[in-house]
Amino acid sequence: MAVEHLGDRLARLRRTAGLTQEGLAERAGVSADVVRKLEQRRKHSARLPTLHALANGLGVELAGLLGDPPGVPSTGAADPPQLVAVRRAVMPPLFAVPREPEGAETLSLPLLRREIAAGWTLYHDAEFGRLMDVLPGIVNDARFAASVGSPEDRARGQAALGKALQLAGHLAIRLGKTDLALSALERAMDAARDSDDPLLPPMISNSVAWNYQRQNRLDDAEHLAVHAADAAEQARGDTAEGVRVWGGLVMSAATSAARRGDYDTANRMMLDAENATRRLAALPSSGDGRMVSVFNRSSVRIERVRLAVQHARPAEALALAEGIRLSPGTPVSWRTWLLLDIARAQVDLGNPEGAVATLEKLHRIAPAWIRHHTLAVAIVNDLRAGPRHPPGLRRLAEFLGLAN
């Protein structure tokens, strides 16, 4: 299935809103020339602050303007059975009689934690279909664990339920289902507050902030992330886990600031976060295996590269990328963002050969992820519109389902 061009989607949404190109430009606070060039396909992408402004002017979520990722196209049909099962697990039917899950006699919290960790691995590997298959069972197991045993057992079960529902929220965001994501994350927050983990509420707040970003609620996202960062610092600011959660929230707040056009504030926040990574090695760790934020020097640098690219600073982005030494625990999803941003910067600097080589590297190491990023489509479209078509570009376009 061919991917709808950003300009075609923009024109369709603009007409639905009853706006002229000039009217949309005025409402969004952007140049009418940007709107015209996008709709005429003379411009194939735009910076995220511009996209947020256009989405706000159209009165739609950012996801509605960007469209579905290539790997999960929307046809307007009912949700597939896999996704219906996830919805049912997140939001059980009203007045349903609770049932003991199969194999409950062998269900233990360590086993449940391993199930949840395996689910997060599927998510970070972009195995969304497989994750939808197993996630309902994980959520139902966690809901049962949160309802039985001693008060201490139930509190630990609530922590597992919070992480399982957080995973459901992340999956829903990736699939463009922000309504389902918010429902999952609200329930995750309820479970977190009843859990034995004081860092879990701020961790889930970070996920909610991401969902707000996707809904173009940038002020809400930034304020939530800052408030939750304060809570994480007060709860466990003297431990490595606490600093990781705090740092992830500061990065989230910086992303929101950058997307509303305040690059200087975002950069200051990111430098504070990068400085905090130097404290991690000297801080005690609880060692209890809880899954916390991906926060280290390389993850902060990856985010700094992203913000520089989004604000038309490609040379700065590539300079930051050169200094990155990825840690072994860096998820494939983060590596994907880094390579996409490097390719974007290379296009901006007039190096299509380098951009194609970078995208080919991404295709080799993370073929599933490249299919789930609209940024990949935008980069390839820009390359195809350029005067030089390096070897390998056609194969990338075909892989992403772009029209010839």
C-alpha positions as CSV (number, residue, x, y, z in Angstrom):
1,M,0.0,0.0,0.0
2,A,1.4,3.4,-1.0
3,V,2.0,5.9,1.8
4,E,0.0,9.1,1.6
5,H,2.2,12.1,1.1
6,L,2.3,14.6,3.9
7,G,1.3,17.4,1.5
8,D,-1.8,15.5,0.3
9,R,-2.8,14.8,3.9
10,L,-2.3,18.5,4.9
11,A,-4.5,19.6,1.9
12,R,-7.2,17.1,2.8
13,L,-7.3,18.2,6.5
14,R,-7.2,21.9,5.5
15,R,-10.2,21.5,3.2
16,T,-12.0,19.5,5.9
17,A,-11.4,22.4,8.3
18,G,-12.7,24.9,5.7
19,L,-9.5,26.8,5.6
20,T,-7.6,28.4,2.7
21,Q,-3.8,28.0,2.6
22,E,-3.4,31.5,3.8
23,G,-6.0,31.0,6.6
24,L,-4.2,27.9,7.8
25,A,-0.9,29.7,7.8
26,E,-2.3,32.6,9.8
27,R,-4.0,30.3,12.3
28,A,-0.8,28.2,12.7
29,G,1.6,31.1,12.8
30,V,3.7,29.7,9.9
31,S,4.5,31.0,6.4
32,A,1.9,30.5,3.7
33,D,4.8,29.5,1.5
34,V,5.5,26.5,3.7
35,V,1.8,25.3,3.4
36,R,1.9,25.8,-0.4
37,K,5.2,24.0,-0.9
38,L,4.0,21.0,1.2
39,E,0.7,20.7,-0.6
40,Q,2.4,21.1,-4.0
41,R,5.0,18.4,-3.0
42,R,7.8,20.8,-3.5
43,K,8.6,20.3,0.1
44,H,8.3,16.7,1.5
45,S,8.8,17.3,5.2
46,A,8.9,20.0,7.9
47,R,10.4,20.5,11.3
48,L,8.5,19.2,14.3
49,P,7.8,22.7,15.7
50,T,6.2,23.5,12.3
51,L,4.2,20.3,12.2
52,H,3.0,20.9,15.8
53,A,1.9,24.4,14.7
54,L,0.1,23.1,11.6
55,A,-1.7,20.4,13.7
56,N,-2.8,23.0,16.2
57,G,-4.1,25.3,13.4
58,L,-6.0,22.3,11.9
59,G,-7.4,21.3,15.3
60,V,-6.0,17.7,15.0
61,E,-3.6,15.6,16.9
62,L,0.0,15.5,15.6
63,A,-0.6,11.8,14.8
64,G,-3.5,12.8,12.6
65,L,-1.3,15.1,10.5
66,L,1.7,12.8,10.3
67,G,-0.5,9.8,9.4
68,D,0.0,6.2,10.3
69,P,3.5,4.7,10.2
70,P,4.2,2.7,7.0
71,G,4.0,-0.6,9.0
72,V,0.6,0.0,10.5
73,P,-1.6,1.7,7.8
74,S,-5.1,2.7,8.7
75,T,-7.9,1.6,6.4
76,G,-10.8,3.0,8.4
77,A,-12.0,-0.5,9.1
78,A,-12.7,-1.9,12.6
79,D,-9.7,-2.8,14.8
80,P,-8.2,-6.2,14.1
81,P,-8.9,-9.0,16.6
82,Q,-5.4,-8.6,18.1
83,L,-6.0,-5.0,19.0
84,V,-9.6,-5.7,20.2
85,A,-8.0,-8.2,22.6
86,V,-5.6,-5.6,23.9
87,R,-8.5,-3.1,24.4
88,R,-10.4,-5.8,26.3
89,A,-7.5,-6.5,28.6
90,V,-6.9,-2.8,29.2
91,M,-10.6,-2.0,29.7
92,P,-12.4,-5.2,30.9
93,P,-16.1,-5.4,30.1
94,L,-18.3,-3.7,32.7
95,F,-19.8,-6.2,35.2
96,A,-17.6,-9.0,34.0
97,V,-17.0,-11.7,36.6
98,P,-13.3,-11.8,37.4
99,R,-11.8,-15.1,36.3
100,E,-8.6,-16.8,37.5
101,P,-6.1,-16.9,34.7
102,E,-5.0,-20.3,33.3
103,G,-2.0,-21.6,35.1
104,A,-2.6,-19.3,38.1
105,E,-1.2,-21.9,40.5
106,T,2.2,-21.6,38.9
107,L,2.1,-17.8,38.5
108,S,4.7,-16.0,40.6
109,L,5.8,-12.4,40.7
110,P,9.3,-13.3,39.4
111,L,7.7,-15.1,36.5
112,L,5.4,-12.2,35.9
113,R,8.2,-9.7,35.9
114,R,10.0,-11.9,33.3
115,E,6.9,-11.9,31.1
116,I,6.7,-8.1,31.3
117,A,10.4,-7.7,30.6
118,A,10.0,-10.0,27.5
119,G,7.1,-7.9,26.4
120,W,9.2,-4.7,26.6
121,T,11.9,-6.5,24.6
122,L,9.3,-7.2,21.8
123,Y,8.3,-3.5,21.9
124,H,11.9,-2.2,21.6
125,D,12.4,-4.7,18.7
126,A,9.3,-3.3,17.0
127,E,7.7,-6.8,17.1
128,F,4.3,-5.1,17.5
129,G,2.2,-8.0,16.1
130,R,3.8,-10.5,18.4
131,L,3.4,-8.1,21.3
132,M,-0.3,-7.8,20.6
133,D,-0.6,-11.6,20.8
134,V,1.0,-11.9,24.2
135,L,0.0,-8.6,25.9
136,P,-3.6,-9.4,26.9
137,G,-2.4,-12.5,28.8
138,I,0.4,-10.4,30.5
139,V,-2.1,-7.7,31.6
140,N,-4.6,-10.3,32.8
141,D,-1.9,-12.1,34.8
142,A,-0.8,-8.9,36.4
143,R,-4.3,-7.9,37.3
144,F,-4.8,-11.2,39.0
145,A,-1.5,-10.8,40.9
146,A,-2.6,-7.4,42.1
147,S,-5.7,-8.8,43.7
148,V,-4.5,-11.8,45.7
149,G,-2.2,-12.5,48.6
150,S,-1.0,-10.4,51.5
151,P,-1.0,-6.6,51.3
152,E,2.7,-6.7,50.4
153,D,2.0,-9.2,47.7
154,R,-0.8,-7.1,46.3
155,A,1.4,-4.0,46.3
156,R,4.1,-5.8,44.3
157,G,1.3,-7.1,42.0
158,Q,0.1,-3.5,41.5
159,A,3.6,-2.6,40.4
160,A,3.6,-5.3,37.8
161,L,0.2,-4.3,36.7
162,G,1.4,-0.7,36.3
163,K,4.3,-1.8,34.1
164,A,2.1,-4.1,32.0
165,L,-0.5,-1.3,31.4
166,Q,2.3,1.2,30.7
167,L,3.5,-1.2,28.0
168,A,0.0,-1.3,26.6
169,G,0.0,2.5,26.5
170,H,3.4,2.6,24.6
171,L,2.1,0.1,22.1
172,A,-1.1,2.0,21.5
173,I,0.9,5.3,21.0
174,R,3.1,3.5,18.4
175,L,-0.1,2.3,16.6
176,G,-1.6,5.8,16.6
177,K,-4.3,4.9,19.1
178,T,-3.8,7.8,21.5
179,D,-7.3,7.2,23.1
180,L,-6.4,3.7,24.0
181,A,-3.0,4.8,25.2
182,L,-4.5,7.4,27.6
183,S,-6.9,4.8,29.0
184,A,-4.1,2.3,29.6
185,L,-1.8,4.9,31.1
186,E,-4.6,6.3,33.5
187,R,-5.1,2.7,34.7
188,A,-1.4,2.2,35.0
189,M,-1.1,5.3,37.2
190,D,-3.9,4.0,39.5
191,A,-2.0,0.8,39.9
192,A,1.3,2.6,40.4
193,R,-0.1,4.7,43.3
194,D,-1.2,1.4,45.0
195,S,2.2,-0.2,44.3
196,D,5.4,-0.6,46.4
197,D,7.4,1.4,43.9
198,P,7.6,5.2,44.5
199,L,9.3,5.7,41.2
200,L,6.6,4.1,39.2
201,P,4.2,7.0,39.2
202,P,6.8,9.4,37.7
203,M,7.8,6.8,35.2
204,I,4.3,6.5,34.0
205,S,3.9,10.3,34.0
206,N,6.7,10.3,31.4
207,S,4.6,8.0,29.2
208,V,1.6,10.2,29.6
209,A,3.7,13.2,28.6
210,W,4.7,11.4,25.4
211,N,1.1,10.8,24.7
212,Y,0.3,14.4,25.3
213,Q,3.0,15.3,22.8
214,R,1.4,13.1,20.2
215,Q,-1.9,14.9,20.9
216,N,-0.2,18.3,20.4
217,R,-0.7,19.2,24.1
218,L,2.9,20.4,24.5
219,D,2.3,22.7,27.5
220,D,0.6,19.9,29.4
221,A,3.4,17.5,28.5
222,E,6.1,19.8,29.7
223,H,4.4,20.7,32.9
224,L,3.6,17.1,33.7
225,A,7.2,16.1,33.0
226,V,8.7,18.8,35.2
227,H,6.3,18.1,38.1
228,A,7.0,14.3,37.9
229,A,10.8,15.0,37.7
230,D,10.5,16.8,41.0
231,A,8.6,13.9,42.5
232,A,11.3,11.4,41.3
233,E,14.0,13.5,42.8
234,Q,12.3,13.7,46.2
235,A,11.5,10.0,46.2
236,R,14.8,8.4,45.1
237,G,17.1,11.2,44.0
238,D,20.0,9.7,45.9
239,T,19.9,6.4,43.9
240,A,20.9,5.5,40.4
241,E,17.3,4.5,39.6
242,G,16.0,7.8,40.8
243,V,18.4,9.8,38.7
244,R,17.5,7.7,35.6
245,V,13.8,8.4,36.1
246,W,14.5,12.1,36.8
247,G,16.7,12.3,33.7
248,G,14.2,10.7,31.4
249,L,11.6,13.2,32.6
250,V,13.9,16.2,32.1
251,M,14.5,14.9,28.5
252,S,10.8,14.7,27.9
253,A,10.3,18.2,29.2
254,A,13.1,19.4,26.9
255,T,11.4,17.7,23.9
256,S,8.2,19.5,24.6
257,A,9.9,22.8,24.9
258,A,11.8,22.2,21.6
259,R,8.6,21.3,19.8
260,R,6.9,24.5,20.7
261,G,9.9,26.4,19.3
262,D,12.0,27.1,22.5
263,Y,15.3,25.5,21.5
264,D,17.4,27.4,24.1
265,T,15.3,26.2,27.0
266,A,15.3,22.7,25.6
267,N,19.1,22.8,25.2
268,R,19.6,24.0,28.8
269,M,17.5,21.1,30.1
270,M,19.4,18.6,28.0
271,L,22.8,19.9,29.3
272,D,21.5,19.5,32.8
273,A,20.5,15.9,32.0
274,E,23.8,15.1,30.4
275,N,25.7,16.5,33.4
276,A,23.5,14.2,35.7
277,T,24.7,11.1,33.8
278,R,28.1,11.6,35.3
279,R,26.7,10.9,38.8
280,L,25.3,7.5,37.9
281,A,28.4,5.4,38.5
282,A,28.9,6.8,42.0
283,L,25.3,6.3,43.2
284,P,24.0,3.2,44.9
285,S,21.6,0.9,43.0
286,S,18.7,-1.0,44.5
287,G,19.5,-4.0,42.2
288,D,16.0,-5.2,42.4
289,G,15.5,-5.5,38.6
290,R,12.9,-2.9,38.3
291,M,12.6,-1.5,34.8
292,V,13.4,2.2,34.8
293,S,14.0,4.9,32.2
294,V,16.7,4.5,29.5
295,F,18.9,7.2,30.7
296,N,22.7,7.4,30.2
297,R,25.2,9.6,28.4
298,S,24.5,8.1,25.0
299,S,20.7,8.4,25.3
300,V,21.0,12.1,26.2
301,R,23.3,12.6,23.2
302,I,20.8,10.9,20.9
303,E,18.1,13.2,22.1
304,R,20.4,16.3,21.7
305,V,21.0,15.2,18.1
306,R,17.3,14.9,17.5
307,L,16.6,18.4,18.8
308,A,19.4,19.9,16.7
309,V,18.0,18.2,13.6
310,Q,14.4,19.4,14.4
311,H,15.7,23.0,14.6
312,A,17.6,23.0,11.4
313,R,21.1,22.7,12.9
314,P,22.4,19.8,10.9
315,A,26.1,20.5,11.3
316,E,25.6,20.7,15.1
317,A,23.6,17.4,15.0
318,L,26.4,15.6,13.1
319,A,29.1,17.0,15.5
320,L,27.1,15.7,18.5
321,A,26.6,12.3,16.8
322,E,30.3,11.8,16.2
323,G,30.9,11.8,20.0
324,I,28.3,9.2,20.8
325,R,29.5,5.9,22.2
326,L,26.4,3.7,22.4
327,S,26.2,1.6,25.6
328,P,25.3,-2.1,25.2
329,G,21.9,-1.6,26.7
330,T,20.8,1.1,24.2
331,P,17.5,-0.2,22.7
332,V,17.2,-0.7,19.0
333,S,14.4,2.0,19.0
334,W,16.9,4.6,20.2
335,R,19.5,3.5,17.7
336,T,16.8,3.9,15.0
337,W,16.2,7.5,16.0
338,L,19.9,8.3,15.9
339,L,20.4,6.9,12.4
340,L,17.3,8.6,11.1
341,D,18.4,11.9,12.5
342,I,21.9,11.5,11.1
343,A,20.4,10.7,7.7
344,R,18.1,13.8,8.0
345,A,21.1,16.0,8.8
346,Q,23.1,14.5,5.8
347,V,20.2,15.4,3.5
348,D,20.1,18.9,4.8
349,L,23.8,19.3,4.2
350,G,23.6,18.1,0.6
351,N,25.1,14.6,1.2
352,P,22.5,12.2,-0.3
353,E,25.1,9.4,-0.7
354,G,25.8,9.6,3.0
355,A,22.1,9.6,3.9
356,V,21.3,6.6,1.7
357,A,24.3,4.7,3.3
358,T,22.9,5.6,6.8
359,L,19.4,4.4,5.9
360,E,20.8,1.2,4.4
361,K,22.6,0.6,7.7
362,L,19.4,1.1,9.6
363,H,17.6,-1.2,7.2
364,R,20.2,-3.9,8.0
365,I,20.1,-3.6,11.8
366,A,16.4,-2.7,12.4
367,P,14.2,-3.4,9.3
368,A,11.1,-3.5,11.5
369,W,11.7,-0.1,13.0
370,I,12.3,1.7,9.8
371,R,8.9,0.6,8.6
372,H,7.3,2.3,11.7
373,H,8.7,5.8,11.2
374,T,7.1,8.5,9.1
375,L,10.5,10.3,9.3
376,A,12.0,7.6,7.1
377,V,9.3,8.2,4.5
378,A,10.0,12.0,4.7
379,I,13.8,11.5,4.2
380,V,13.4,9.1,1.3
381,N,10.9,11.4,-0.4
382,D,13.3,14.3,0.0
383,L,16.1,12.2,-1.5
384,R,13.9,11.1,-4.5
385,A,13.0,14.8,-5.1
386,G,16.7,15.7,-5.3
387,P,18.9,15.9,-8.4
388,R,21.1,12.9,-7.3
389,H,19.7,9.4,-6.7
390,P,22.4,7.3,-5.1
391,P,22.4,3.5,-5.5
392,G,20.2,1.9,-3.0
393,L,17.6,4.7,-2.9
394,R,15.1,2.8,-5.1
395,R,15.3,-0.2,-2.9
396,L,14.6,1.9,0.2
397,A,11.6,3.5,-1.4
398,E,10.2,0.1,-2.4
399,F,10.7,-1.2,1.1
400,L,8.7,1.7,2.5
401,G,5.9,1.2,0.0
402,L,6.4,4.5,-1.8
403,A,4.9,5.0,-5.2
404,N,7.3,4.9,-8.2
